[in-house]
Amino acid sequence: MGPDTDWGFVNQMEIGFSFENTGQTEDIIPVLNNTFSLFSFGNFNVAEFPPLKGSLGDLIFERGVEPILYQQLRGVGLYTQLLTI
């Protein structure tokens, strides 16, 4: 979800997660989770993907998830989910 997402509305939807938005946006680089185990990606690579403009904050899930992609900000790899199952 991007910088124009109405997080108040999304959080009220009760869809299994919530997001505590800081109000800041940043260019987010995707990083593949090499320990993802539900299925194989083969030669899938995200190294050449362009950055995404996204909102910064804490993403809170109500149940366990397995991240496919993590976030990298300003060259620093984070263990914050970008795409999960």
N, C-alpha and C positions, 0 to 999 in steps of 0.2 A: 504494500500500500504506500502511496506516495505522499509528498509533502502537503497536498491539498485534501487529504482524507479527513473526514469529520470523525475524529476518534471518539468524541462524546457519543455520537450516534452508534458507532460500531460497538463500543463498550456496553451500551444499553441493549444490544441485540441478544446478549447471552448465547453466543455461538461457540463457547468453549475456550475462549481466550480474551484477554484484555490487554490494553497497551497504555502505559503511563507516559504520555508524550511530554517531552521537555520544551517543546516549541521551537527547537533548533532543527535545521536540516543539514545534511551532509552528503557528499558523494560517497556511495557505498560500493565497494568492489566485492563480487561474489567469490567465495573460496569453497571448493568442493570438500565435503567431509569424507575423507579417505576411509573412515571406519564405518560408513553407512552399510548396513547389512541386510536390508529387506530384499534388495535385488541388485544386480550388477549393472554398471553404466558402460562397460566396455571401454572404449577409447574416448568417452565423453570428457571434454576439457573446457573449463570456464576461464582459462588464463587470458584469452583474447576478448572476453566480454567487456563491453563498455560499462562505466560506472552507472549506478542508479541513483537518482536523487531521492533520498528518503528521510523520514523523521527519526530523530534520536529519542530513545526512551527505553523503558523496560517492558518486554513482552512476556506476559504471564499466561501459562497454559493451565487449564483445569485438570488435565490428565497427561500422562506421559506421551511424548512425541519423539521422533527420531529425525534430527536435522539432516537434510540433503546438502544445503549450502549454509555456510557461516558468513559473517560480515567481516570486511577489512576496511578500516578507516585510516586515511593518511598513512598508509604503509604498516599499520599495526593490526595484526590478526586478532580478532575477538572471537570468543566462543558464544556469540549471540546469534540466534537462529535468523536466517534470511528466508529459507524455504524449508518446511518440515512436512512430515507425514505422520 
